[in-house]
């Protein structure tokens, strides 16, 4: 949290448009409430979010967000799922070793 307050950089990667999105009252889809970059319109795709979510444009935008080339705001609406999405990440190598039957030291 201190790093964010001092530098304005989020302490972990944002999961906007990976685990959530924002849909306005007209059916327009955005990565989040802050990033004013429209991904598509639900009305244009018969309200099928997957048709928007799985487009090359959405994939490119997801990558931009993942690389912090977005407003980098870390608002609570995105911070919560970003925190949850990053909780297990440090433990993945250890979990993989355990799954493979390789002895793993206890914490």
Backbone as JSON Lines, residues from 0, in Angstrom:
{"i":0,"aa":"X","n":[0.83,-1.18,0.0],"ca":[0.0,0.0,0.0],"c":[0.88,1.26,0.0]}
{"i":1,"aa":"X","n":[1.99,1.2,0.74],"ca":[2.88,2.36,0.8],"c":[3.4,2.71,-0.6]}
{"i":2,"aa":"X","n":[3.79,1.68,-1.37],"ca":[4.31,1.93,-2.73],"c":[3.26,2.64,-3.58]}
{"i":3,"aa":"X","n":[2.02,2.21,-3.46],"ca":[0.95,2.84,-4.24],"c":[0.78,4.31,-3.84]}
{"i":4,"aa":"X","n":[0.8,4.58,-2.56],"ca":[0.63,5.95,-2.09],"c":[1.8,6.84,-2.49]}
{"i":5,"aa":"X","n":[3.01,6.27,-2.5],"ca":[4.2,7.06,-2.84],"c":[4.38,7.25,-4.34]}
{"i":6,"aa":"X","n":[4.09,6.21,-5.12],"ca":[4.39,6.25,-6.56],"c":[3.17,6.29,-7.45]}
{"i":7,"aa":"X","n":[2.02,5.89,-6.93],"ca":[0.82,5.79,-7.76],"c":[0.77,4.51,-8.56]}
{"i":8,"aa":"X","n":[1.79,3.65,-8.42],"ca":[1.81,2.36,-9.11],"c":[1.12,1.31,-8.26]}
{"i":9,"aa":"X","n":[0.3,0.5,-8.9],"ca":[-0.39,-0.54,-8.16],"c":[0.6,-1.6,-7.7]}
{"i":10,"aa":"X","n":[0.41,-2.17,-6.52],"ca":[1.34,-3.16,-6.0],"c":[1.2,-4.54,-6.65]}
{"i":11,"aa":"X","n":[0.17,-4.73,-7.45],"ca":[-0.02,-6.0,-8.15],"c":[-0.78,-5.74,-9.43]}
{"i":12,"aa":"X","n":[-0.74,-6.7,-10.32],"ca":[-1.39,-6.53,-11.61],"c":[-2.9,-6.45,-11.47]}
{"i":13,"aa":"X","n":[-3.49,-5.62,-12.32],"ca":[-4.94,-5.45,-12.33],"c":[-5.59,-6.59,-13.12]}
{"i":14,"aa":"X","n":[-6.73,-7.04,-12.65],"ca":[-7.46,-8.13,-13.3],"c":[-8.68,-7.64,-14.06]}
{"i":15,"aa":"X","n":[-8.75,-6.33,-14.32],"ca":[-9.87,-5.8,-15.11],"c":[-9.86,-6.45,-16.49]}
{"i":16,"aa":"X","n":[-11.0,-6.82,-16.95],"ca":[-11.23,-7.47,-18.24],"c":[-10.64,-8.88,-18.29]}
{"i":17,"aa":"X","n":[-10.17,-9.38,-17.16],"ca":[-9.77,-10.78,-17.05],"c":[-10.77,-11.51,-16.15]}
{"i":18,"aa":"X","n":[-11.14,-10.84,-15.06],"ca":[-12.11,-11.46,-14.15],"c":[-13.37,-10.63,-13.98]}
{"i":19,"aa":"X","n":[-13.39,-9.46,-14.6],"ca":[-14.58,-8.61,-14.49],"c":[-14.58,-7.59,-15.62]}
{"i":20,"aa":"X","n":[-15.7,-6.91,-15.73],"ca":[-15.82,-5.79,-16.67],"c":[-16.92,-4.88,-16.14]}
{"i":21,"aa":"X","n":[-17.09,-3.74,-16.78],"ca":[-18.15,-2.81,-16.42],"c":[-19.09,-2.69,-17.61]}
{"i":22,"aa":"X","n":[-20.38,-2.82,-17.36],"ca":[-21.39,-2.68,-18.41],"c":[-22.28,-1.5,-18.03]}
{"i":23,"aa":"X","n":[-22.32,-0.49,-18.89],"ca":[-23.14,0.67,-18.57],"c":[-24.61,0.4,-18.91]}
{"i":24,"aa":"X","n":[-25.45,1.36,-18.62],"ca":[-26.89,1.16,-18.78],"c":[-27.33,1.04,-20.24]}
{"i":25,"aa":"X","n":[-26.46,1.35,-21.18],"ca":[-26.77,1.19,-22.6],"c":[-26.23,-0.12,-23.17]}
{"i":26,"aa":"X","n":[-25.58,-0.92,-22.32],"ca":[-25.03,-2.19,-22.78],"c":[-23.62,-2.11,-23.31]}
{"i":27,"aa":"X","n":[-22.97,-0.96,-23.15],"ca":[-21.58,-0.82,-23.58],"c":[-20.67,-1.48,-22.55]}
{"i":28,"aa":"X","n":[-19.67,-2.2,-23.03],"ca":[-18.76,-2.96,-22.16],"c":[-17.42,-2.24,-22.09]}
{"i":29,"aa":"X","n":[-16.93,-2.05,-20.86],"ca":[-15.65,-1.4,-20.59],"c":[-14.84,-2.32,-19.68]}
{"i":30,"aa":"X","n":[-13.52,-2.17,-19.64],"ca":[-12.71,-2.99,-18.74],"c":[-13.07,-2.78,-17.27]}
{"i":31,"aa":"X","n":[-13.35,-1.52,-16.91],"ca":[-13.71,-1.2,-15.53],"c":[-14.42,0.15,-15.52]}
{"i":32,"aa":"X","n":[-14.74,0.63,-14.36],"ca":[-15.47,1.89,-14.26],"c":[-14.6,3.11,-14.56]}
{"i":33,"aa":"X","n":[-13.3,2.96,-14.49],"ca":[-12.38,4.08,-14.68],"c":[-11.86,4.16,-16.12]}
{"i":34,"aa":"X","n":[-11.52,3.02,-16.7],"ca":[-10.9,3.0,-18.04],"c":[-11.99,3.22,-19.08]}
{"i":35,"aa":"X","n":[-12.03,4.41,-19.63],"ca":[-13.08,4.82,-20.56],"c":[-12.76,4.38,-21.99]}
{"i":36,"aa":"X","n":[-12.47,3.1,-22.14],"ca":[-12.18,2.54,-23.46],"c":[-13.18,1.42,-23.73]}
{"i":37,"aa":"X","n":[-14.11,1.71,-24.6],"ca":[-15.2,0.77,-24.89],"c":[-14.65,-0.46,-25.6]}
{"i":38,"aa":"X","n":[-15.07,-1.64,-25.1],"ca":[-14.65,-2.9,-25.7],"c":[-15.67,-3.35,-26.73]}
{"i":39,"aa":"X","n":[-16.93,-3.06,-26.5],"ca":[-17.98,-3.45,-27.43],"c":[-19.34,-3.11,-26.85]}
{"i":40,"aa":"X","n":[-20.37,-3.51,-27.57],"ca":[-21.75,-3.26,-27.14],"c":[-22.51,-4.58,-27.1]}
{"i":41,"aa":"X","n":[-23.13,-4.86,-25.96],"ca":[-23.93,-6.08,-25.85],"c":[-25.09,-6.07,-26.82]}
{"i":42,"aa":"X","n":[-25.62,-4.91,-27.09],"ca":[-26.74,-4.81,-28.04],"c":[-26.32,-5.27,-29.43]}
{"i":43,"aa":"X","n":[-25.08,-5.01,-29.8],"ca":[-24.6,-5.36,-31.14],"c":[-24.33,-6.86,-31.3]}
{"i":44,"aa":"X","n":[-24.22,-7.58,-30.18],"ca":[-23.91,-9.02,-30.25],"c":[-25.01,-9.85,-29.59]}
{"i":45,"aa":"X","n":[-26.23,-9.35,-29.63],"ca":[-27.38,-10.07,-29.08],"c":[-27.16,-10.45,-27.6]}
{"i":46,"aa":"X","n":[-26.52,-9.53,-26.87],"ca":[-26.28,-9.68,-25.42],"c":[-25.44,-10.9,-25.06]}
{"i":47,"aa":"X","n":[-24.53,-11.28,-25.95],"ca":[-23.62,-12.41,-25.73],"c":[-22.25,-11.85,-25.34]}
{"i":48,"aa":"X","n":[-21.99,-11.74,-24.05],"ca":[-20.74,-11.16,-23.56],"c":[-19.52,-11.9,-24.08]}
{"i":49,"aa":"X","n":[-19.61,-13.2,-24.24],"ca":[-18.47,-13.99,-24.73],"c":[-18.01,-13.52,-26.1]}
{"i":50,"aa":"X","n":[-18.93,-13.07,-26.92],"ca":[-18.57,-12.6,-28.26],"c":[-17.73,-11.33,-28.19]}
{"i":51,"aa":"X","n":[-17.89,-10.56,-27.15],"ca":[-17.06,-9.36,-26.95],"c":[-15.77,-9.75,-26.24]}
{"i":52,"aa":"X","n":[-15.91,-10.54,-25.19],"ca":[-14.8,-10.92,-24.32],"c":[-13.7,-11.65,-25.09]}
{"i":53,"aa":"X","n":[-14.06,-12.43,-26.11],"ca":[-13.1,-13.27,-26.83],"c":[-12.65,-12.68,-28.16]}
{"i":54,"aa":"X","n":[-12.75,-11.37,-28.34],"ca":[-12.3,-10.75,-29.58],"c":[-10.81,-10.4,-29.5]}
{"i":55,"aa":"X","n":[-10.16,-10.25,-30.64],"ca":[-8.75,-9.8,-30.63],"c":[-8.58,-8.44,-29.95]}
{"i":56,"aa":"X","n":[-9.55,-7.54,-30.13],"ca":[-9.47,-6.22,-29.48],"c":[-9.49,-6.36,-27.96]}
{"i":57,"aa":"X","n":[-10.35,-7.23,-27.45],"ca":[-10.41,-7.44,-26.0],"c":[-9.11,-8.06,-25.5]}
{"i":58,"aa":"X","n":[-8.55,-9.01,-26.26],"ca":[-7.29,-9.64,-25.87],"c":[-6.16,-8.62,-25.82]}
{"i":59,"aa":"X","n":[-6.14,-7.72,-26.8],"ca":[-5.12,-6.67,-26.83],"c":[-5.28,-5.74,-25.63]}
{"i":60,"aa":"X","n":[-6.51,-5.39,-25.33],"ca":[-6.78,-4.51,-24.19],"c":[-6.43,-5.2,-22.87]}
{"i":61,"aa":"X","n":[-6.73,-6.49,-22.76],"ca":[-6.35,-7.25,-21.57],"c":[-4.83,-7.19,-21.38]}
{"i":62,"aa":"X","n":[-4.1,-7.34,-22.46],"ca":[-2.63,-7.3,-22.38],"c":[-2.15,-5.92,-21.95]}
{"i":63,"aa":"X","n":[-2.75,-4.87,-22.49],"ca":[-2.37,-3.51,-22.1],"c":[-2.6,-3.3,-20.61]}
{"i":64,"aa":"X","n":[-3.72,-3.78,-20.12],"ca":[-4.03,-3.65,-18.68],"c":[-3.03,-4.46,-17.87]}
{"i":65,"aa":"X","n":[-2.73,-5.68,-18.32],"ca":[-1.8,-6.57,-17.61],"c":[-0.41,-5.93,-17.52]}
{"i":66,"aa":"X","n":[-0.07,-5.13,-18.54],"ca":[1.24,-4.45,-18.57],"c":[1.17,-3.05,-17.97]}
{"i":67,"aa":"X","n":[0.09,-2.74,-17.28],"ca":[-0.12,-1.44,-16.6],"c":[-0.11,-0.26,-17.56]}
{"i":68,"aa":"X","n":[-0.57,-0.47,-18.79],"ca":[-0.68,0.65,-19.74],"c":[-2.12,1.15,-19.76]}
{"i":69,"aa":"X","n":[-2.7,1.31,-18.6],"ca":[-4.06,1.78,-18.43],"c":[-4.02,2.91,-17.39]}
{"i":70,"aa":"X","n":[-5.16,3.42,-16.94],"ca":[-5.12,4.49,-15.93],"c":[-4.4,4.11,-14.64]}
{"i":71,"aa":"X","n":[-4.2,2.8,-14.39],"ca":[-3.43,2.35,-13.22],"c":[-4.01,2.9,-11.92]}
{"i":72,"aa":"X","n":[-5.33,2.8,-11.8],"ca":[-6.04,3.46,-10.7],"c":[-6.13,2.65,-9.42]}
{"i":73,"aa":"X","n":[-6.27,1.35,-9.54],"ca":[-6.42,0.45,-8.41],"c":[-7.57,0.85,-7.51]}
{"i":74,"aa":"X","n":[-8.73,1.07,-8.11],"ca":[-9.93,1.37,-7.35],"c":[-10.42,0.1,-6.65]}
{"i":75,"aa":"X","n":[-11.19,0.22,-5.57],"ca":[-11.66,-0.96,-4.86],"c":[-12.38,-1.97,-5.74]}
{"i":76,"aa":"X","n":[-13.13,-1.49,-6.74],"ca":[-13.89,-2.44,-7.57],"c":[-12.96,-3.4,-8.3]}
{"i":77,"aa":"X","n":[-11.75,-2.98,-8.65],"ca":[-10.8,-3.87,-9.31],"c":[-9.76,-4.41,-8.33]}
{"i":78,"aa":"X","n":[-9.45,-3.67,-7.29],"ca":[-8.43,-4.1,-6.35],"c":[-8.8,-5.41,-5.66]}
{"i":79,"aa":"X","n":[-10.06,-5.57,-5.3],"ca":[-10.46,-6.78,-4.59],"c":[-10.18,-8.04,-5.4]}
{"i":80,"aa":"X","n":[-10.62,-8.08,-6.66],"ca":[-10.36,-9.29,-7.44],"c":[-8.89,-9.39,-7.84]}
{"i":81,"aa":"X","n":[-8.19,-8.28,-7.95],"ca":[-6.76,-8.34,-8.24],"c":[-6.02,-8.96,-7.05]}
{"i":82,"aa":"X","n":[-6.39,-8.57,-5.85],"ca":[-5.78,-9.16,-4.66],"c":[-6.07,-10.65,-4.62]}
{"i":83,"aa":"X","n":[-7.34,-11.02,-4.8],"ca":[-7.7,-12.44,-4.77],"c":[-7.0,-13.21,-5.88]}
{"i":84,"aa":"X","n":[-6.87,-12.61,-7.04],"ca":[-6.21,-13.27,-8.17],"c":[-4.72,-13.44,-7.98]}
{"i":85,"aa":"X","n":[-4.14,-12.68,-7.07],"ca":[-2.7,-12.75,-6.83],"c":[-2.34,-13.48,-5.53]}
{"i":86,"aa":"X","n":[-3.32,-13.9,-4.75],"ca":[-3.03,-14.57,-3.48],"c":[-2.25,-15.86,-3.67]}
{"i":87,"aa":"X","n":[-2.63,-16.65,-4.64],"ca":[-2.03,-17.97,-4.82],"c":[-0.76,-17.91,-5.66]}
{"i":88,"aa":"X","n":[-0.6,-16.88,-6.46],"ca":[0.53,-16.79,-7.4],"c":[1.88,-17.1,-6.76]}
{"i":89,"aa":"X","n":[2.25,-16.52,-5.61],"ca":[3.56,-16.84,-5.03],"c":[3.72,-18.31,-4.64]}
{"i":90,"aa":"X","n":[2.62,-18.97,-4.38],"ca":[2.67,-20.37,-3.94],"c":[2.6,-21.37,-5.08]}
{"i":91,"aa":"X","n":[2.37,-20.93,-6.32],"ca":[2.19,-21.86,-7.43],"c":[3.35,-22.83,-7.61]}
{"i":92,"aa":"X","n":[4.62,-22.39,-7.61],"ca":[5.71,-23.36,-7.78],"c":[5.71,-24.43,-6.69]}
{"i":93,"aa":"X","n":[5.46,-24.01,-5.49],"ca":[5.43,-24.95,-4.36],"c":[4.27,-25.95,-4.5]}
{"i":94,"aa":"X","n":[3.1,-25.45,-4.9],"ca":[1.94,-26.32,-5.09],"c":[2.19,-27.31,-6.22]}
{"i":95,"aa":"X","n":[2.84,-26.85,-7.28],"ca":[3.15,-27.76,-8.4],"c":[4.11,-28.85,-7.97]}
{"i":96,"aa":"X","n":[5.12,-28.5,-7.17],"ca":[6.07,-29.52,-6.69],"c":[5.36,-30.54,-5.81]}
{"i":97,"aa":"X","n":[4.5,-30.05,-4.94],"ca":[3.77,-30.95,-4.06],"c":[2.9,-31.9,-4.88]}
{"i":98,"aa":"X","n":[2.23,-31.35,-5.89],"ca":[1.36,-32.17,-6.75],"c":[2.16,-33.24,-7.49]}
{"i":99,"aa":"X","n":[3.39,-32.9,-7.86],"ca":[4.25,-33.85,-8.59],"c":[4.9,-34.86,-7.65]}
{"i":100,"aa":"X","n":[4.66,-34.72,-6.35],"ca":[5.21,-35.67,-5.4],"c":[6.61,-35.32,-4.93]}
{"i":101,"aa":"X","n":[7.07,-34.13,-5.25],"ca":[8.39,-33.68,-4.82],"c":[8.26,-33.16,-3.39]}
{"i":102,"aa":"X","n":[9.13,-33.6,-2.47],"ca":[9.04,-33.11,-1.09],"c":[9.14,-31.59,-1.04]}
{"i":103,"aa":"X","n":[8.28,-31.0,-0.23],"ca":[8.22,-29.55,-0.08],"c":[8.33,-29.21,1.39]}
{"i":104,"aa":"X","n":[9.21,-28.27,1.72],"ca":[9.37,-27.85,3.12],"c":[8.1,-27.17,3.6]}
{"i":105,"aa":"X","n":[7.75,-27.41,4.85],"ca":[6.59,-26.75,5.46],"c":[6.95,-25.32,5.8]}
{"i":106,"aa":"X","n":[5.93,-24.49,5.84],"ca":[6.16,-23.09,6.21],"c":[6.31,-22.94,7.69]}
